[in-house]
């Protein structure tokens, strides 16, 4: 993770987002270099995913926590944003109810459930985008790290967490749209979402937030804190014997990572136009881990690179050869773990040596 | 004078009325009301023609001639309804005796009391049950006679209950009879008895009302016990499914420490093997279709086991000691296997049929036991028993335990550890294939079959304590029962969520499960 790779990545993220927006807005449609609007939304989606990947890399690459449930934080941030966007629809819904969203009218709700109050205020919604994933991560992490659940066990309970949330959000009684989720958004901060300029603005905003998250993450992992974190990853018990409290380091980075994922989700929803419980499915979380593995674990930049490349591949593949996509994704999982443990950046010689796994369960059964 | 004439007239009419009652056949020529009375009278008359006549009425084969004589038409032949003799030339202008719903109800009740005298005990039992539900006062004499000659204790019991049911619903029964009836019904103790007591007419003597209330309370207690037993059965059933799904994982994850996210796909392969076996047998051996599952059991073990061995040799052996990488690689493998099955068989659910001997249900007291669930419980017991026995008593099992306990020492003793690894993994996968056979009977066979079980399976193994088969058994059954008891309180989905959250919390308290391994093996 040389400074140069990092700078190139920052420039690519910010410059790419700006360039695409300019090519969409300022260049006439007849031109060969014009970028269609759907490509803008697609790029915004990739960058939101990159934030999720960055969040995964923070905990997996630097704290050794293989999370199989990070999409839960992403989806929670997305739902918080989705609730705000739902309230923004107001009386323009199909049923024309100024207070209740369409699905609530449909399900015979008489009044707004208590947790929907306040979401008509954008400031409150933004606070919730950060707070909801953070609180969940705090409770979960505090319980898990305090009792030293680690390695595979931790992976499995993170998966159980997102699975439980998936089941919960599928219920209509949850008051969050059930199976169909939240959709049919009209505008954000008073600006219509369908406009080209709004879409470009969202893309640039995602780029800016991603760049900020990259800067914060890099500052964190290169600081003294980050050094301890890496020590925890490599030999947790030795770090503990040296007098550090590994659970505190893990908990801090875990909550920070959840917040980054939540912001990513909040940026994802207006660009995709829907959030539904499918985002909680364990498969999504595991996919985000493979983005990190493809790009290069423990490099931050690799996470962004992997997320964009794999999702670009997915878009192309599912369009051209939908039958083969799962074969390709499955093969990617197998080949990267077997042959390319350092990811693409490792191939380029930019990544540090593959982090050694020395969690207790990692030793071969002997 | 007027009164006297009336009385005389009545006296004159009595013989006719009496005769109409004496001749149960007469009413069939009348209106619906007459027909109903006729059926009731006939059914208790003991006439040998009662059963054929009422059966003919039920089948629309009873005819009435203009002279009100009755005839039964059967397969182009005509019989005299009273005598049962076949006649060569039936009278002209036969009109079918018509029935309405009220009459049909009476017919059913009458058929019930008629078969009370059947030679077949199960027929008599059915008839007594029919009287119990019908509560036709007219059946009382027949029932009393049947009771007097009944030898079978079981049938006798039901007949007494039926009699009690009739007695307490007849308003003019004596108080003592009613109290006795209530006592009998309390002994029966099921929902039917409860609703019967509940519907008892209001203007009863206070002693009867009190007795009925006490009996209802007693029945309610009995019902609670049965509901508990039913819940335990459902829980065991779910637990045995979880156990089957997790048993293979208890080997690959528990004993070997390999995180096999493609475990669910091994289950899925077993289910698809069952499907293929059924398709082939339906085409080439339709006679032996009932045995298809017995062919599928070894085959799915072999198919899933072979795939498991191939996976171990080509993929997992390069990843020993790197559990997180194993997790990712096997997840990729699961995607490939799912898509492969989807490409070959299509994305739709496949129809796997249940053999006749596995369908249906039986009642044991107040508990309904469906055969497929029962057989799955038995199957789970056999599979886990065989698995434990093979680990404990076979040479392969001995070598497996040696390798997992001390790999280097085992190798020094001449055990070919790579092969043991492959075979252990194959065994775990094969057991997953066996689970697939069972799951094909109760779940949709689709490429996503395995995904639904993978999280549950891992939870079962972790909850029970990794590396401990008994722990897996206890944890699967516990989770199954807890889940089923939460369902009525919280609903199916919320119940599952609660169980997941409880498990997450449990793992915080005891990260190594209910029955953790102690000593050196812990750090292995």
Interface residues (C-beta under 8 A of the other chain):
Chain A: X66 X68 X140 X143 X144 X146 X147 X148 X149 X151 X152 X153 X155 X156 X157 X159 X160 X161 X163 X164 X167 X168 X170 X171 X282 X283 X286 X289 X290 X293 X323 X324 X326 X327 X329 X330 X331 X332 X333 X334 X336 X337 X338 X341 X357 X359 X360 X361 X362 X363 X364 X365 X366
Chain B: X255 X256 X257 X259 X261 X315 X318 X319 X320 X321 X322 X323 X324 X325 X326 X327 X328 X329 X331 X332 X333 X334 X335 X336 X337 X338 X339 X340 X342 X343 X403 X404 X406 X407 X408 X451 X455 X458 X459 X462 X493 X494 X496 X497 X500 X501 X503 X504 X505 X507 X508 X509 X511 X523 X524
